[in-house]
């Protein structure tokens, strides 16, 4: 077993452990809230005493999201306890639905804790999207077949007559900002363009990676390029952007803008490379 395979399996095992921990935390949170009476006075809660059903399911700002994600369960009754909802979903014998339910429940609990302990008010939809992105990234890592994949550990030249754009995004939690980095090279490796740009703060790493691709296209289109390859180290984004139709509603506006800008360059592709090769 080579070192890459070992690292891959270790990473997959760690993700599985994290997902199991999320499930455990949600169940434990349910038990703790039954025993606690929490006095929470803020805009998210219209009354002083909070119980399990309200914290994880019945809050007005969460009800709409639960209806969107699990309409068949919510139709059973809005006052159903969270534990009963878990049992109902489990009865469908669908592992994917159960994983999604626990990730959304974790997001609800995370949002509540951000207000109670950090006094940060987060939009429900934003936090739910973040949780679903984590789940999507976990599945992409778990199910990607790495057998026979050649691991590229350094940047490679593009074919003659073409250009290559490497993009990356970063979130700086210390000062609440984000930024993107872009570098465009020709087929001989000569740098045509190098840009770093500060962006408004975003919460989700996938979003800043998408913004990096968008900014790259915006900078490259005025150059009149005929053939461009965009390299990103985000596998999930490369897969999503390669699909002819939008498969996911998250960040739909940015994805739509990227696809529209791609049509402005005669030959334009977005591919995944390992982080070591994205430089």
Secondary structure, 3 states (H helix, E strand, C coil): CCHHHHHHHHHHHHHHHHHHHHHHHHHHHHHHHHHCCEECCECCECCCEECHHHHHHHCHHHHHHHHHHCHHHHCCCCCCCHHHHHHHHHCCCCHHHHHHHHHHHHHHHHHHHHHHHHCCCCCHHHHHHHHHHHHHHHHHHHHCCCCCCCCCCCCCCCCCCCEEEEEEEEEECCCCEEEEEEEEEECCCCEEEEEEEEECCCCCHHHHHHHHHHHHHHHHHCCCCCEEEEEECCHHHHHHHCCCCCCCCCCHHHHHHHHHHHCCCCEEEEEECCHHHCC
